[in-house]
């Protein structure tokens, strides 16, 4: 840095070089790295430093002096205020390139793997309206966009239904349109808001801990006509629910089932202590590939159905399945990968911490007439032991799809002892994936790496890695 020491609250004009981790961008001053949010590679910007470390600084974006050719106009009017889609200002093709680069960087810099070819990210033909599940929140504290403030109209500040403002547990953006689920989903949200205001039902106040309406969860099947509305309220008031049911059946005949979840706890979650099916079956059905899945209000299911099909197809292909194979599917969730692989092998053993997910997996195995699966509930760190292997057999193939934090070191150590010939590591966090594979690099060679875009317009990516035991 030629002797210059950067200070906090300095302003700089910079050219953005590339995307960095967590959706931030990276620019440099004489080789010194500055990270910030909200820009695109190629932008010329003005920033102010907010945190200065030895090797890097963090900053906030003040102004875009010259826009990048990679920029596009965001489709959503709430972009920049809502935290749902942070990359809508970047052309989708470049989003896919950035996700491929993030996987390659993790393998190179965190994992220490050199010359690993990362395939182009598998993206979507249409990267809008892709989610099958959305959770909207009620609040007595409405968050306003700059446009709403500029209009200067008299607005009800005490009722909002939409998504939380970034970093605010109490403030909610009152969304009239959202490009994540479907236009029908947005119309239902608008209908519920109008109905609730008309009936003078109170939104939940997170500070005072009172009110009635807490959340609306909409689950919309991709391959069937099923649609569930799950209204989360403080307590059960049947006369109110039947009033709303009449409104739904009159205005939204597309809703096939209406469920009321009661949450009288302090935690602002869409789970509760009781559920009431107001009409319909209380569940919906959807397909991934040839498989049918039963989806209850709290069931685990990939939120992007069409990309889940691609993700599981890559996983199955990387596993090079044979009829005689025994598979271990660790962190199996509701058993989707297990059931996707089961028809092609001798047996699948799925392990998952959450008991409810294991119950879903067993139901879905029966639903699809699949009988060569065993699903076990328990903590992977304690369960995945030599005794477990003696009981269930030594696997030919291992599939792991852990949560964002990655695998516990004890599980990594057990894989090193187990040494299955083939394994496939599916990860939503390429950094933790690379870190764990580094520990196993002497045992396993990386044969293929395939990123899959499950969440367009966000920095999140799924990384599927094919590994084989070294000779």
N, C-alpha and C positions, 0 to 999 in steps of 0.2 A: 504493500500500500504506500510505498515511497515515504514512510515515516509518518503518514497522516493517521490519526486515530479518530474513528467515527464516534460521534456523540449522539445522545438521545435528542429528539425533537429537531433534528436537522432536516431540511428539505432538499430533495435531489430530483433531477430530471434524468430518466433512465429509459433504456429500451429493454423490454421483456424478452428474455432468451427462450424460456421454456416453462412448461408446467413442472411443479414439484410435488412433494407428498401432500396428502390431505386436500388436494384441489387448489393449493396455493400456486403462485407463479414465482419465478426466480429471475433476478437481474443482478448485475455485478457493477461495482465501482472499483476499478483497478484490481480486479480479481477477488475483491471482498463481496460475499454473497448477501443479498437482501431478499427476504421473503415477504410477500403480501398477497392479499386476496382481491378478486374482482376484475382482474385484467386477463388479456390473452397474449400468447406469444406473438411478438411483432408490434405490440402497442408501444408507443412512446408516451411515458406517463410522468407525472409529478407525484412524489410520495413524501411522507414524513416518517422518520424513524421513531419507533415506540419502545423498542427493547434492543440493547446492543450487547452482544457477546463477543468472545475472542475471535471466533471464526465466522460469525454471521450476525445479521441484524434482522429484526422484524419491523414492518412498517405498515402504514395505512395509505390507501390510494386516495389522493386528493383530486386528481384531474387526469383525463386522457387527452394528451396534447395532439397525438396523431394516431388514429385507429389502425389496428392490424388488418391486413387483407383476409385474415382467418375469421374476422368478426361477421356475425349475422344479426339481424334484428330478432330479439326474443319474441316468441309467439305469445307469451303471457304478459298481461298488463301488470301483474303483481311481481314480475321478475325484479330482483334487486332488493325487494322488501321481504318477500317470503323466502324461507330457507330451503324450500323443497327442491328446486332445480338450479344449482349454482352455475351450470355451464351452458345455459340456453343462449348465451351470447357468442358461443363458439360453434363453427360449422361442424355438423355431426361427424363427417369423415375425419376431421382433425381430433375430435374427442376420442374416436377409436384408435387413432395413431398414438395419442397421448397415453391411453390405457395400456397399449402394447409396450410403450417406452417405460411406463411405471413398473411393469412386471420385469422387463429386461434390466432396469436399474436396480431393482431389489435383488435380483439374482447376482448381478455383478458386484454391487457395492456392499450389500448386507450379507449375501451368501458367499461371495468370493469366487463365483463360478465364471470362468472366462469362455468366450466364444460359444455361448449357448444361443441357438437360433430360436427366437420367439415368433410364433406364427402371427399373422395379422388378426386383430380382434374380430371375433364373430359378432356382428352388430344386428340391428333390426332394420327391416325395410321402412317401417314407419315408427320413429322413436317417440311418438306421443300416444296417449291413451293406452298405456301398456300394463298398468297395474290391475290385478284382480281384487285387491283389497286396499281400502283406504280408511283411515281413522281420523275423524274430524272432532274437534273439541269445542265445547261451549265455554264462554267466559263472560264475566261481568265487566271485564276490562278490555275494551276494543283497542287494537293497534291500528293506526292510520297510515296509509301510504302518503307519499309526498303529494300525489295528484289529488287525493281526497282532502288533504289539508289546504292545498291551493284553491280548490273549488269553493271553500268557505261555506259550504251548506251546513244547515243544522242537522247533525247526525246523532243517532242514539248511541251514546258511549257505553251504555250499561248492558248491551247484549251483542255478542258476537258468536258466530258459528263458522269455523274454518280451521286453519292451521296455525300453530304457534309461531310468533315472531322469533327469529333466530336468537337462541340464548335466553328466552323469556318463558318461564314456566307459567306465568300468570296472564300474559298478553296474547290475544288471539286476533289474527287477521280475518276479517269478515269476508270470506271468499264467495264470490258469485259465479266464478268459473275456475276450473282447474283442469289442466291438460294431462293429468297423471292417470286417471281411471277411465272415464267416459263422459260424454255429454249428458247421458241419462243420469249418471251419478251426480253431476253438478245440478241438474234439475231437481233431483230428489232432495239434495241439501238445501236448495233455495226454497222448496216446498215446505220442508220441516221448519226452517227458520220463520217463514211467513205464518205458518200454522201456530207455532209456539208463541210468537209475539201476539197474534190475534187472541189466543186463549190466555195470555198473560202468565205463561209458565216461566218461572225464573231460571236463569242460567246459574251454574255452580260458581260460587265465589271462593277462589282458592285461598284468599287471605282470611276471610271471615268464616270459612268452612261451613257455608250454608247455601241453599238453593236446591234445585231439582234436576235439571238437565246437565249431564256431564259429558257424554260422548255420543257420536253416531259412527258406527262401523258398517261400511257397505262392502259386501263380498259378492262379486259378480263373476259367474262362470264364463269361461272363454269358449268352450265347445258345446255348452248346453244353454238353455234359456233360463237357468236358475239365477235368482238374485235374492240375497238376504239383506235385510236391514236389522241391525242389532242396536237398539237404543239403550244407552247406559244411564241410569237414573239413580238418585239418592232415594232408595226405598221403592216399594211397589204400590202403585195406585191404579187398580184394575180399571176403574171407570175412565181414567185418562187414557190408558192404553187402548181401550176399545173405541174411544173417540178418535184417536189417531189412526187406528186400524181402518175405521170407516173412511177416513180421509185418504189413506193409502189406496184402498180398494177402488175408490172413486177416481182419484187423480193419477195413480201410478199402478195400473194393473200388471205391470212388468215385475213388481215385487212378488216373489213366489212364497216367501216366508218372512215373518216379522217376529223378532225375539226381543224381550226386555230383560237386560241384565241389571241387577240391583247391586250397587256398590255404596255401602254406608261407611266405608273406611276413609281414612284421611288421604291415602295415596291416590293421586289422580291418574288411575289406570282404567283401561276398558275391561278389566276383569272384575268379578264381584263374588259375593257369597251365594247368590241364587240367580237362576235363569227361569224365565217364564216364556213359553211359546204362545204367542198371541194368535197367530194363524200360520198355516203351512206346516211343514214337517220339522222345522227347527234346524234343518241342515240343507246344504246344496250339494250337487254332484258336478264334477268336472273331469276332464280327461287330460292325461299327459301321454302322448303316443297312443298305444292300444289300451292303456290301463285307465280304469275308472277310479276316482277317489271320492270318498265321502268327506265333506268338509263341514264340521260342526262350528258353532260360533267362535270357539277358541282353538280350533284345530290348527296344526302347523301345515303350511302349504306354501311352496315358492310363490312369491307375489307376481312374478312375470311368467305366465304360463308358456307362452311361445318360446321364450329364451330358455326356460327350464328344459323343454324338450331337446333343445340343441346342446345344453350343458350335459344332460344325462346321456345323450347319444355319444358325445365326445368321451365321457367317462367310461362308458361301456366299450367303445372302440379301443381306448388306451389300455383297458384291462386284458385285451386279447383272450376273451373267455373261451373255455373248453368245457365240454359236457361233464368231465370228471372233477371240475374245480370245486373246492370249498372256498367261499369268500367270507372274510370278515369285513363288515361295514361298520366302522367306528364313527360315533357321533351321527347315528343314522336318522335322527329326527323322526318323521312320520313314515320312514321306510321307503321313500320314493325311489332312491337309487337301488336299494335292496330288491324291491319288486321289479324294477326295470331290468335288473340283471338275472333274477331268479329263473326265468324260463330257459336260460342258456347254460346253466350250471347244475351241479348236483345239489348243492345246499348253500344257503346264505345265513350267516349269523349276524344280526344287527344289534348294536349296543347303543343305548341312549340314556342320558341322565333323567330327562323329564318323563315321568310315568305316563302322563296324559298323551304324549307323543307316541310312546310305545303302544298304548291302547289303540290309538289311531292306526298305527302300522298293522296291528293284528286284524282290525276290522277291514282294512283295505286289502290285506292278503286274502281274507275270506271272500270279499266282494269280487275279487278277480280270479277266484278259484286257484290260488297259488298255495301249495302245501309244503314247499321245500324251503321254508324260512323259519328261523327261530329269533324272536325279538326279546331282548333282555334289558331290564331297566336297572340302572345303577351308575355310580360314579366311575368313570373310565379309569381314573388313577388307582382306585382300589380294586376294581373288578378285573382289569386286564392284566392277569398274573399268569405264571406258569401253571397254576392249578386250573385256571380257566381254559388254557390251551389243552391241557390233558383231558378235560371234560368234553370239549367241543371239537378237538382235532386241530392239527397244524394247518393253517390256511395256505392255499396256493397263491391266492390273490388277496391283497389288502386294499380297501378303499377307505380313505379318511376325509371327512368334511367337517372340520372342527369350527367352533365359534371364532369370532374375530381375534380373540386373545391367542389363539393357536392351541397346540397340544401341551399338556403338562410334561415337564422333563422326564417324569417317570414313565409316561406313555412312549416318549421318544426312545428311552432306554430299553423298554420292552420290545419295541419294533426292531431295535438293533440286535437283541437276543433272538427274536423270532425268525428274522431273516426270510420272509416270504419271497418267492422268486420274482413276482411282479407286484407293484403297488401303484395306486393312483392317488395323488394328493390334490383334492379340490379345496381351494381356499378363497375366502373373501378378503384376505389380508396378505398380499404378496410379501410384505416385510417379515411377518412372523413365519410364513411359509419358507422363505429363503433362509432365515435364521436357523430353523429346525433342520432343513435339508443339509445345511453346512455341517451339522453334527454327524450326519449320516453319509457324508460325501465319500468316505473311504469304502463304504459298503455298497452304495447304490450309485448307478450312473443315470443321469437325466437323459432320456431319449427323445422327449417331445414336450413342448410347452404351448398351451392354447388358452389365451385369454378369451372370455365370453362377457359381453356387455349385458348385465342383468338390469342395470339402472341408468338408462340414458340421461344425459344432462346433469349427472353427478360424477364425482371422481371415483366412485366405487367400481371395482372390477372383480370378476371371478377369474382365478388362475387355475387351470387344470394341468398338472404335471405328471408325465408318464415316467416311471422309474423301473429299473431292472437291477437285480442283484449282480454285482461284478463277479466275473469268473474266479 
